[in-house]
Amino acid sequence: MQADGRQIPVRVRAIEAPAEDVRLFELVPETGMATPYPAGSHLTVSLPVGDRVLARSYSLIGEFPVDGAWRIAVKRVAPSRGGSAAMWALAPGAALSVTEPQSHFDLALGRPDYLLIAGGIGITPILGMIERLVRLGHHPRLVYAARARSQMAFVDRLQALLGDRLTLVVDDAGGWLDPAAEIARLHADGEIYMCGPAGMMEAVRTAWQAAGRLPTRLRFETFGSGGARPAAAFKVHVRDHGRDVLVPADRSLLDALADEGIELAYDCLRGECGLCVVEVTGAAGALDHRDVFLSAHQKQAGTSLCACVSRADADITIDTGYRPALARVG
């Protein structure tokens, strides 16, 4: 049960390849022009796959729609939980549905300094923020990291916007992101906005905390795809429903429960909002927390799990909070 489930039919107008293993999709609403959105917003796309429908969220590219179209970019992921494979199977003219643009990653204006950090496909929400800041007269810096230069999308566009305020960190070329050094260059009242792999963002969060910076001045969005170990199938006993559910390696716990008619509230699908958190009452192995919603203490306790992204490496027992209505007597 998505928090805002109103669906808008769209058609794929065009598909581009802005970087290696990345496809950009232009989506035009069937009923008119694409509506504006705040920088950092995303669409949730409904993708028919066989006899089921996958819901996947993708950041909107740029500050504004382009010629009446929303634009999203999807990185091909292997192994995939189905979303990237389904998107990559689309061709121009394909019909699908999306939600209205939503934002959990708002850009606060009026700060004296801005540092933006992107890793790989994490550049997608960051690009629109940079465009807006530059248009309003700010001078943001961007550190853009990836394994290879070929995996970096929109570099020419970013260089035109930022000039020498753009730093590319390429692993294959010996590049290394130094979060402490980047934070030291930021004004005391400045803010960081970042999106990228979990390991990169954890390093920045650790350095931010060590520098004694205000937690509220570090803002981030995650795509919730990375974990401590490779995804594997595991079995879940859903205590309040009295049922056992198998979670395949290529399906999320949230999706596997929905396949069996056990619905949870959800929204972001990236482990950020916490709507889909379930209680873990027993675990035969370790939990693989892939979210940024739960605190380090909560993750260590092992009694909660974000069903949209997190996993387990052995059987677990959960409680979803479902309580059937009590029958009235008399």
C-alpha positions in Angstrom: 0.0 0.0 0.0 1.9 3.1 -1.2 1.5 6.3 0.7 0.5 8.2 -2.4 -0.7 5.7 -5.0 -2.4 7.9 -7.6 -1.2 6.6 -10.9 -0.6 8.7 -14.1 -0.4 6.9 -17.4 2.8 7.9 -19.4 4.4 6.9 -22.6 8.2 6.5 -23.3 9.0 9.2 -25.8 12.7 8.6 -26.2 15.6 6.5 -24.7 19.2 7.7 -24.5 22.5 6.3 -23.1 24.3 9.0 -21.2 26.8 6.6 -19.7 27.9 3.0 -19.6 25.1 0.8 -18.3 22.8 3.8 -17.9 19.7 4.5 -19.9 17.8 7.8 -19.8 14.0 7.6 -20.3 11.8 10.5 -21.3 8.2 9.9 -20.0 5.3 12.0 -21.3 1.9 11.9 -19.5 -0.9 10.7 -21.7 -3.1 13.5 -20.5 -0.8 16.5 -21.0 2.5 18.0 -20.1 4.7 16.8 -17.3 4.2 18.9 -14.1 7.1 20.8 -12.4 8.7 19.4 -9.3 11.2 20.5 -6.6 14.8 19.6 -7.2 15.6 16.2 -5.7 12.2 14.7 -6.5 11.5 11.2 -7.8 8.9 9.2 -9.6 7.6 5.8 -8.6 7.2 3.7 -11.7 4.8 0.7 -11.9 6.3 -2.1 -14.0 4.3 -5.1 -15.1 6.6 -8.2 -14.9 4.8 -11.4 -15.7 1.7 -11.7 -13.4 3.0 -9.1 -10.9 3.7 -5.4 -10.8 6.9 -4.0 -9.5 7.1 -0.5 -8.0 10.5 1.2 -8.3 11.5 4.8 -7.5 13.8 6.8 -9.8 15.1 10.4 -9.3 14.0 13.1 -11.7 16.8 14.5 -13.8 17.3 18.3 -14.1 15.6 21.2 -12.5 12.6 21.2 -14.9 10.8 18.8 -17.3 12.1 18.9 -20.8 9.6 19.6 -23.6 6.8 18.4 -21.5 8.5 15.2 -20.4 9.9 13.8 -17.1 13.3 12.3 -17.4 14.7 9.5 -15.3 17.9 7.4 -15.6 18.2 3.7 -14.7 21.5 1.9 -14.2 21.6 -1.8 -15.3 22.1 -3.8 -12.1 23.3 -7.4 -11.9 21.8 -9.2 -10.1 18.6 -7.2 -10.4 15.5 -7.4 -8.3 13.6 -6.9 -11.5 13.3 -3.2 -11.8 16.3 -2.3 -13.9 15.7 -5.4 -16.2 12.1 -4.4 -16.7 13.1 -0.8 -17.5 15.8 -1.8 -19.9 13.3 -4.0 -21.7 11.2 -0.9 -22.6 11.3 0.7 -26.1 10.1 4.1 -27.3 6.3 4.1 -27.4 5.9 1.8 -24.4 3.1 2.6 -22.0 3.4 2.4 -18.2 2.2 4.4 -15.1 4.0 6.5 -12.6 3.0 8.5 -9.4 3.1 12.3 -9.3 6.6 13.6 -8.5 7.4 13.3 -4.8 10.3 14.6 -2.7 12.0 13.3 0.4 15.2 15.2 -0.5 14.4 18.9 -0.4 17.0 21.5 -1.2 17.2 24.3 1.4 18.1 27.7 0.0 19.9 30.6 1.6 23.0 28.7 2.9 26.4 30.4 2.6 28.0 27.3 1.0 27.0 24.1 -0.7 28.9 20.8 -1.3 27.3 18.1 -3.3 28.6 14.6 -3.5 27.4 12.0 -6.0 28.5 8.4 -6.6 27.7 6.7 -9.9 24.0 6.9 -10.7 23.5 9.0 -7.6 24.2 12.0 -9.8 20.5 11.9 -10.9 18.9 13.9 -8.1 22.0 16.1 -7.6 22.0 17.5 -11.2 18.8 19.4 -10.7 20.0 20.8 -7.4 23.1 22.1 -9.0 21.1 23.7 -11.9 18.9 25.4 -9.4 21.7 26.7 -7.2 23.6 28.0 -10.1 20.5 29.7 -11.6 19.9 31.5 -8.2 23.5 32.8 -8.1 25.1 30.3 -5.7 28.5 28.7 -6.3 28.2 25.1 -5.3 31.0 22.5 -5.5 30.4 18.9 -6.7 32.5 15.8 -6.0 31.4 13.2 -8.5 32.8 9.6 -7.9 32.6 6.5 -10.0 34.6 3.4 -10.8 35.3 4.5 -14.3 35.0 7.7 -16.3 32.7 5.9 -18.8 30.2 5.4 -16.0 29.8 9.1 -15.3 26.7 10.7 -16.9 26.2 14.4 -17.7 29.8 15.4 -17.2 29.9 17.9 -20.0 26.7 19.5 -18.7 28.2 19.6 -15.2 31.5 21.1 -16.4 29.6 23.9 -18.2 27.7 24.7 -15.0 30.6 24.4 -12.5 33.9 24.8 -14.2 36.7 24.2 -11.7 34.2 23.6 -8.9 33.6 20.1 -10.3 35.9 17.4 -9.0 35.8 14.0 -10.7 37.0 11.0 -8.6 37.6 8.0 -10.8 38.7 4.8 -9.1 40.3 3.3 -12.2 42.5 6.4 -12.5 43.7 6.2 -8.8 41.1 8.7 -7.5 40.1 8.7 -3.9 37.4 10.6 -2.1 38.6 12.3 1.1 35.5 13.3 3.0 37.3 15.0 5.9 39.2 17.2 3.5 36.1 18.1 1.5 34.2 18.9 4.7 37.1 21.1 6.0 36.7 23.3 2.9 33.0 23.8 3.6 31.8 27.0 5.3 30.8 26.4 9.0 27.1 27.0 8.1 27.3 25.2 4.8 25.4 22.0 3.8 26.2 18.8 2.1 23.7 17.0 -0.3 24.8 13.5 -1.4 23.5 10.4 -3.1 25.4 7.3 -3.9 26.5 3.9 -2.7 26.0 3.0 1.0 29.8 2.7 1.7 30.5 6.2 0.3 27.7 7.8 2.2 28.7 6.1 5.4 32.3 7.4 5.1 30.9 11.0 4.6 28.5 10.7 7.6 31.4 9.4 9.8 33.6 12.3 8.7 30.8 14.8 9.2 30.1 13.6 12.7 33.9 13.6 13.6 34.1 17.2 12.4 31.3 18.2 14.9 29.0 19.5 12.2 25.3 19.8 12.8 23.4 16.6 11.7 20.7 18.6 10.1 23.2 20.2 7.6 24.0 16.8 6.1 21.2 15.7 3.7 21.2 12.6 1.6 19.3 10.2 -0.5 20.2 6.5 -1.1 19.2 4.0 -3.8 19.3 1.2 -1.2 21.0 -1.3 -3.5 24.1 -2.2 -1.6 24.4 -4.6 1.3 27.1 -6.2 3.4 26.8 -9.5 1.5 25.4 -10.8 -1.8 21.6 -11.2 -1.8 20.4 -14.8 -1.2 17.0 -16.4 -0.7 15.7 -16.6 2.8 12.5 -17.8 4.5 10.3 -15.5 6.7 7.7 -16.7 9.2 5.1 -13.9 9.4 3.9 -14.4 13.0 0.8 -12.2 12.9 -0.4 -13.9 9.8 0.7 -17.4 10.7 2.3 -17.9 7.3 5.8 -18.7 5.9 7.0 -16.7 2.9 10.1 -17.4 0.8 12.0 -14.3 -0.3 14.0 -15.1 -3.5 17.4 -13.5 -4.1 16.0 -11.3 -6.8 13.0 -10.1 -4.8 12.7 -7.7 -1.8 10.9 -8.8 1.4 8.3 -6.1 0.7 7.6 -7.6 -2.8 7.6 -11.2 -1.6 5.1 -10.4 1.1 2.9 -8.6 -1.4 3.0 -11.6 -3.7 1.4 -13.6 -0.9 -1.3 -11.0 -0.2 0.5 -9.5 2.9 0.6 -5.8 2.3 2.7 -3.2 4.1 2.6 0.6 3.9 5.5 1.9 1.9 6.6 5.0 0.0 10.3 5.7 -0.8 11.4 2.1 -1.7 15.0 3.1 -0.8 15.1 2.5 2.9 14.6 6.1 3.9 11.1 6.8 5.1 10.6 3.9 7.5 7.0 3.2 6.5 7.7 -0.5 5.7 9.6 -1.3 8.9 8.7 -4.7 10.4 9.5 -6.1 13.9 12.0 -9.0 13.9 11.2 -11.4 16.7 13.6 -14.1 15.8 16.6 -14.6 13.4 18.7 -17.7 12.7 21.4 -15.6 11.2 22.5 -12.0 10.6 20.4 -9.2 9.2 21.7 -7.3 6.2 20.5 -3.7 6.9 20.6 -1.7 3.6 18.5 1.3 4.8 19.4 4.7 6.1 16.3 5.0 8.3 17.2 2.9 11.3 19.9 4.2 13.6 23.1 2.3 14.2 21.8 1.3 17.7 18.6 -0.1 16.1 20.5 -2.1 13.5 22.8 -3.5 16.2 19.8 -4.6 18.2 18.4 -6.6 15.3 14.8 -6.2 16.2 13.7 -4.1 13.1 14.0 -4.4 9.4 13.1 -2.1 6.4 11.2 -4.5 4.2 11.8 -2.6 1.0 15.6 -3.0 0.9 17.0 -5.0 3.8 17.5 -8.7 3.9 18.7 -11.7 6.1 21.2 -14.4 5.4 19.0 -17.1 7.2 15.4 -17.7 8.3 13.7 -14.9 10.3 10.4 -14.4 12.1 8.7 -11.0 11.8 5.6 -9.2 13.0 4.0 -6.8 10.5 1.7 -5.2 13.1 -1.4 -6.7 11.5 -4.2 -7.3 14.1 -7.5 -8.8 12.8 -10.6 -7.0 14.1 -12.1 -8.6 17.2 -15.6 -10.0 16.8 -18.2 -8.2 18.7 -20.3 -10.2 21.2 -24.0 -9.4 21.8 
